[in-house]
Amino acid sequence: MTRSEAVQDLIDLLETEAETDRNPEDTPDIGIIMGSDSDLDTMYGAYEALSELGFEEVTDYDDPPESRFTFETFVVSAHRTPELMYAYGETARERGLDVIIAGAGGKSADLPNMTASIAYPVPVVGVPVQEKSVDSVIGMPTGAPIVAVDAGKSFNAALSAAQILSRAHSELEARLDEYHDALQDGVGEVSRELHEQGTELFRANRD
């Protein structure tokens, strides 16, 4: 057992929540975890993507936000707090999580793939926080799956998590369609401006 009271309190929180009978609509749909708070700037992209899709963050299980789609965020170190990592992964399904986004940096970025093994069959989207973390995150053997994005692309990881959820929620699917349509509109508008203004004027106006 961990000698850290702070870590044990988190483990107790997760285990208690796993045993609590809550309406599935009141539990977080997506979990975001990272190996260190130094990863937060990179992982903030996941927060931005989910917020743009109308998700809200759960900070108190007893007082969840009103939004139908929610997420939670924790720091979970595979190497410094392995018991917390195990508790997080082992309780994920019982706590109502449908997808986990896990980010880690360094050459031993083990949090995403270890969490994928522990939380199975809950899908895990891995985020290599740095380029040197890519091999560690994606290096899973056959039979131990993980979905992964390119280094630093936590925004895309959140979109992938939302896509997984959307197969069971038409409302979320519509939000993703609306987001994608807006991206297309942006490209179309820029393309027309470039064509009509000409390259030199467009560049000058853009700068």
C-alpha angles and dihedrals in degrees: 000000000000117000091213113101091198092054093044090052089056092048090050090049092053094045092047091049090050089057094046116101104226133164106263089233089063096053126083113268096201131034122207116198132171135184096237139003085247085073092059097093089057095040091048087085089071089054090050094049094048092045090051088054092052100261119144128207121249112220097159120038091203092053108038121180119262094245115110091225120053143164139199132215131211140163108235119172116203092202104034099035106025093155090056090049091052092047091049094050096040093051097040097098095042090050090056101254114153098183135014125209109202125186130186138162139208128053092292098054095158102149098088097047096039090049090049090056095045098043096044126172089029103092118243125204109204124212118197101211091203134027090249089058096062098089092047094050098046097037098104124143123239110284094029104085130194131170113220139184130206121281113297095001098127090142089063090045089058092048089052091050090050090049090055091051093045093068087074098034120057091188091061091044088057091051091052090049090051091049091050092046089054090053090052092048089053093053092046093051093048092047092053092047091050092049096046098041098039126232100283097047092042091053092048093049092045093053 
